[in-house]
Amino acid sequence: MKLFTPIQIGPLTLKNRVAMPAMHLNYTPEAHVTDRLINFYVERAAGGASLIIAGGCAVDEVSGGRFMIGINEDEYIPGLARLAESVHEHGALIAAQLYHAGRYAHSALIGQSSISPSPVRSTFTGETPREMTKKDIKNVIQRYADAARRAREAGMDAVEILGSAGYLIPQFLSPVTNLRQDEYGGTFENRMRFGLEAARSVREAAGPDMAVIFRVGGNDFMPGSNTNAEAVRFAQALEATGIDCINVTGGWHETRIPQIPMDVPRGGYAYLAQGIHENVSLPVMACNRINHPDVAEKILREDRADLVGVARGMIADPEWVNKVQAGRTDQISLCIGCNQGCLDSVFTGQPIHCLVNPRAGEEEKFQVMPAAKKKNVLVVGGGPAGLTFARTTAERGHKVTLYEQSDRLGGQIHLAAALKERREFMSLITSLSSQAEEAGVNVILGKTVDHDLVVKEKPDLAVIATGGKPKPAPLAGSDGKHVVQAWDVLAGQADVGQKVVVIGGGAVGCETALYLSRIGVLTPDELHFLFVNQAETPEVLYRLATRGLKDITLLEMQNRIGNDIGRSVNWIFRQNIKRAGINVKTAAKALEITDTGVLIEKNSEIVDIPADTVVLAMGTDPVDDLYQSLTETGTEVLLIGDARQPAKAYQAVHEAFAAALKV
Ligand code: SF4
């Protein structure tokens, strides 16, 4: 595979073409390198990554706050040296990402106003930064150089200048945020000046033995801002500064175009790297949603980039590279782009974790060790909780049988993956199933387990992961023939009329409303055909691709829909719902389902919303009958997942994993 051919980045030879780009981890609450950070990166180094880019490392006091990795004072050098040495010992090279957030820094975290080329309010922070003086500019350029010198003294192999995602350097590059009249503003040449000066100063401070990487945004995806054409010009100018590699990512944090969730097709932004790769001679790295080795290999084979960045992919599976190299691709825990454990934790100020990998960030605490005493374990239910428990106990040496009453594994994940842009959820089940099989779990499909079967089999431990069921609606009329459950709609098992009211605006309600809104829209093939033949105007195609046949109303009692959806993706749900023309009524209480619709109370008024079909999305009840029937039998029984307490897949996987380590 081309993935495993070495590549030269300036003075460095990378043993393969898979790097782990920087991602904020929140493992350094006091800016100093911690054991937690080292343990995290060491596993990724041992897992085969050729280059680990650690970061972001704050170059000064207003870069982002103390929870970034500190590189702004010499006091941080010993910790950085410990990190570099540990990563080297496990076979990878390491770079420090030099980070300055500019107007993306929250004043509450840096204790003063953030800085930027111009005082343009950020929708990301809701704050207006202070305009940088010439003295500020010179000072920050020097701080980049000082940081590079510290990385060198710490024994790092490279530094990466962060010039993407709407941070300080792109704030200079963009006419949206740079309104200056001096030599740092106005023309594109002037707006590039700050980034190029930073590159030159870092290049000089890094010296000849360190590589200098520059991370650029391939397109800001911001109205009025830079596109791939400007990114190419900037990359060409960077090449002349003597840097060694360009790492290409997507748009700003403020963009309304999703950048990394599962909505983005795998490798969907490789074209941004390709645009730059075609116009520079430096090695170029492609990033964003490269979670599967086939996608990575294809990008390299098609010569769209020289190397790939797999960031969340290696949070999800530190052994990503080694597994590919060993021909065990099916054993990789693929990143599903859910953001539930990583980005959503960043937004709430928590250390990051991972839905599919409960060990991420807990490498020391959670070790999958052989069990002291081998047991016969019977698991009932093949959803994420049951599968995780079965796989993990089998990996620890227990003899495990998993029963699933349907003819397929996955449980409710099939519903979560019903929307085409949420299909990546199924990778969780694909990965877990393969891992369970390799670990030796005996999987029996299509078999309903009852009390007698468990008693007859006499397991040492019976684990009940029978999942949940839709909550009944406490509404008059909810037993009507035209009333269906959201789960049945998502499973494609319900007849749904033209006028639809969905009651419940949580994740399941939003997904169901969107699912129904897609009925009658152009298929991807139809859209592609009509687009390339210019058969319709872009406006007509947009309407045909977003507006389906049904008239849908989504009701929610609270003031906002999607309250149980993480911050990093709930805006995408709301945007898609608006785009689909779904009529959203918040702060609306359903009072009664009638033969012709739903009576609701909103703003102290009673309103009748006509409907042919009413869809209930009002929560989940546990299915724990089997557990209750076994509690008196003397069999050791454990209740996990939704069967114990309905929650998200994240909780199901984490709870099951932790429980499996105790058996
Ligand atoms: Fe990927 Fe989700 Fe894990 Fe984040 S939490 S690394 S998006 S699988």
Boltz pocket constraint, residues with backbone or C-beta under 6 A from the ligand:
constraints:
  - pocket:
      binder: B
      contacts: [[A, 312], [A, 313], [A, 315], [A, 316], [A, 334], [A, 335], [A, 336], [A, 337], [A, 338], [A, 339], [A, 340], [A, 341], [A, 342], [A, 343], [A, 353], [A, 354], [A, 355], [A, 356], [A, 357]]
      max_distance: 6.0
